[in-house]
Amino acid sequence: MVAIIVHGGAAKVAANVVESKLAHLRCAAKIGFLELVRKKSRPDAALDAVEKAVRCMEDSPYFNAGYGSSLTNNGHIEMDAIITDGRNLNFGAVASITDYSNPVSLARKIMEHSEHCLFGRDGAHEFARQQGFVPISDPQQLVNDLAKQRLDEYKTFRNAIEVDKIAATDKTKPDDHDTVGSVAVDWFGNFAAATSTGGAYADNEIGAVSTTGHGEAIMKVCLARDVLYRYEKMINQPMETMNPMQRAIIESLESMKQRVDGYGGIIAIGNGHGDIGFGFNTQAMPWAYITVDDNDMDQIMAMIIDQNDTIDSAKIKIRIHYGYHIDEHLEIIE
């Protein structure tokens, strides 16, 4: 199985931006997939794919990441990110950075060029300068109107997550206080995951996971690792209609809800054939995935070779699976 899956946050968004958000999400999945294909002979293709996909979403105004990040109460942006490498269990992460628009790329640089796994704001900024990253001229340029609207409607993350806990809540209002993530596996069986921001875990022996949602609850139950633990136990057990990764995700979300009253979403790929999974216990979560099995790889490879390093993704048609609501599974070729 060679595949990539992305998510755009375990939260319902305003109705007027749903289609735009899904279109940008599918574009991110496609860009990541084309990177996965273009780098198929390299053992770090999965890392490149998840980084590219997350960068694409960080650059979009429709996600709570990078440009468009939810604001702090004083109207500023503080960004986190993590990227993980299933080959060696390594990861890199940044917390509360303000001066760089693509935190996922800085997180990868930390993973690959430092002896540490996590840098906070000041240390991350200093490391970024040492590595040649160019800071943005004004952090306010990452602020957009959608983020300002979210701050006006919800002054705390807790207020946002309560939308999914209180049945009487007005379900016409958005609760878009969540994040983006990607998981991929390449031709070598190498797994990678990236999240901006949220939890992620990758292990070539089992699979990879990206989580999103109520961060405190996710941390308390170690949600990403819990998914892989459950998956590992059931991977060789006969399943009737559901692949073991999908079952593991459902069980992990149910456990988090029962143990710590937590809400969130998960995307994952396991090392069994076809074991792609996604799930959420919030009102909605946009997701999209692409697999090699669903596409004419000879044709795609020929077009990539013809275009060299300047790939025009719009000219390459790819089958994409995607959804937003619970139990929704759509397909499109674009």
Summary of the structure (lengths in Angstrom):
residues: 334
radius of gyration: 18.5
end to end distance: 21.4
largest distance: 55.9
contacts: 1248
relative contact order: 0.18
helix: 40%
strand: 23%
